[in-house]
Amino acid sequence: TPENAVKEFYRRVEKGDEAAIDIISKELIAAFGVNKFKKPFKEQKEKMEKKGGIASFDFQNKRVKDDSVTMDVVVTYKNGDTQKEKIKMIKEDGDWKATISK
């Protein structure tokens, strides 16, 4: 599901696993390049660690159109902080991938 792909993406970033890039769409990688994601992933990992790691996910306002899904993701951290992001996922080669929200 797109929700599982989002969770897996966040978990990989939280662990510092560069395989998080595998959940980014080809379109996004082509537009920015793989190296453009490495520093933000590292910075996000450090922020997650300072907040005690991820406690839970809440998915809201899910909108499905053909092979794409746009939704709000609220990540709750173990220190009680929350982070809300609008995420667009597309089906690419049978898997859900994060892309640019249009």
C-alpha positions in Angstrom: 0.0 0.0 0.0 1.1 3.6 -0.4 0.9 4.0 3.4 3.3 1.0 3.9 5.7 2.6 1.4 5.7 5.9 3.3 6.3 4.0 6.6 9.2 2.1 5.1 10.7 5.3 3.7 10.6 7.0 7.1 12.0 3.9 8.8 14.9 3.7 6.4 15.7 7.4 6.9 15.5 6.9 10.6 18.0 4.1 10.5 20.3 6.0 8.1 19.7 3.4 5.4 20.6 4.9 2.0 18.1 2.4 0.5 15.4 5.0 1.3 16.3 6.3 -2.1 14.6 3.1 -3.5 11.2 4.6 -2.5 11.8 7.8 -4.5 10.3 7.9 -8.0 12.5 7.8 -11.1 11.1 11.2 -12.0 12.3 12.8 -8.8 15.7 11.2 -9.0 16.0 12.3 -12.6 15.1 15.9 -11.6 17.5 16.2 -8.7 20.0 13.4 -8.8 20.7 10.7 -6.1 23.3 12.9 -4.3 20.8 15.6 -3.7 18.9 13.3 -1.3 21.9 12.1 0.8 22.4 15.3 2.9 18.7 15.8 3.7 18.4 12.1 4.7 21.3 12.5 7.1 19.9 15.7 8.5 16.4 14.1 8.9 17.9 11.1 10.7 19.6 13.4 13.2 16.4 15.2 13.8 14.5 11.9 14.3 17.2 10.8 16.8 16.9 14.0 18.8 13.1 13.4 19.1 13.6 9.8 20.3 12.7 8.1 17.0 9.3 7.5 15.4 6.4 6.4 17.6 3.6 6.3 15.1 2.1 7.4 11.8 -1.3 8.8 11.0 -2.6 9.1 7.4 -5.2 11.7 6.6 -7.0 13.2 3.7 -6.1 10.4 1.3 -7.0 11.2 -2.3 -6.7 8.5 -5.0 -6.5 9.3 -8.7 -5.6 6.5 -11.1 -2.1 5.2 -10.1 -1.4 8.1 -7.7 -2.3 8.9 -4.1 -1.9 12.2 -2.2 -2.2 12.2 1.5 -1.2 14.0 4.7 1.2 12.1 6.9 1.5 13.0 10.5 4.5 11.4 12.2 4.5 11.4 15.9 7.9 11.1 17.7 8.6 9.4 21.0 9.2 12.8 22.6 5.6 13.9 21.6 6.6 16.1 18.7 4.6 15.8 15.5 5.5 16.5 11.9 2.9 16.8 9.2 3.7 16.5 5.5 1.7 16.3 2.3 3.0 13.3 0.3 2.3 12.1 -3.2 2.9 8.5 -4.1 2.8 7.0 -7.6 2.7 3.4 -8.7 6.0 2.7 -10.6 6.9 -0.7 -11.8 4.3 -2.2 -9.4 5.7 -0.4 -6.3 4.6 2.8 -4.6 7.2 5.6 -4.9 7.3 9.2 -3.5 7.2 11.9 -6.1 6.6 15.6 -6.4 3.2 16.7 -5.3 1.4 18.4 -8.2 
